[in-house]
């Protein structure tokens, strides 16, 4: 699928890109991976790891800059769009900046891909885009709609676009696990609400979902991986079992429970082994046999939320994951 192909990843120096690049190099032997980001120091640090790897190219660029996106897309076969303003409070207090990156940036990437004749593009999304209550989620919902609607009419050639949606990425920068680890030696950890739940996914599983989307997509689909949930308070107890917990309340824009598929999505959602697929309601694509393939229609009034999940991650499983990924990190 990606063997001997040129792949470009926006926001490629982030947590996702740092896992996507080595996994993709190892599995597919691509012709080239172009890592695009606007942070020169992150590029410098990442480039040191690949100084003897001729298949990697680092390019400074911002998805807000349409002209630059048009330049870097030349000769690219596949794009993974990972660049985003992601921290919920940051977006709440800086709404214009979030919109410029997450919506205007999405349009720039789409236009550049079309003009350059990129074969397929997968955009990374979030559970916060389903029935959003914060600006970050709202901008990612808008981005999802842009990518879904930008596909050519059936029977016509052109760039194809789809979306992958998942929850809390374990260990990613700014997420709850490294945050709690940084505070584990204090006598208190801040907990927003004892009932709060989150979906849990590893970066490796996120990469594999992107690969699957690139392989399976016809255009316009939103892929939702089946992943376990966990209470935030149980994450804290796993990381720092001796700590006390202070309840600080839900921050601006936060939900008590996250949602990846809402009731309104159910009429267009199909279930597969290991994932769901939300098909676009436009153009009759949600009834397209090629997009449905061997999928099973979900029941009416179906929803997929972090509190109604049938799959829950145990503290023991999380502890093993932390031990593998953070050496001598837990306060046991």
Secondary structure, 3 states (H helix, E strand, C coil): CCCCCEEEEECCCCHHHHHHHHHHHHHHCCCEEEEEECCHHHHHHHHHHCCCCCCEEEEECCCCCHHHHHHHCCCCCEEEECCCCCCHHHHHHCHHHHHHHHHHHHHHHHHHHHHHCCCEEEEEEEHHHCCCCCHHHHHHHHHHHHHHHCCCCCCCCCCEEEEEEECEECCCCCCHHHHHHHHCCCCEEEECCCCCEEEEECHHHHHHHHHHHHHHCCCCCEEEECCCEEEHHHHHHHHCCCCEEEECCCCCCCCCCCEEECHHHHHHEEEECCEEEECCCHHHHHHCHHHHCCCEECCCCCCEECCCCCCECCHHHHHHHHHHHCCCCCCC
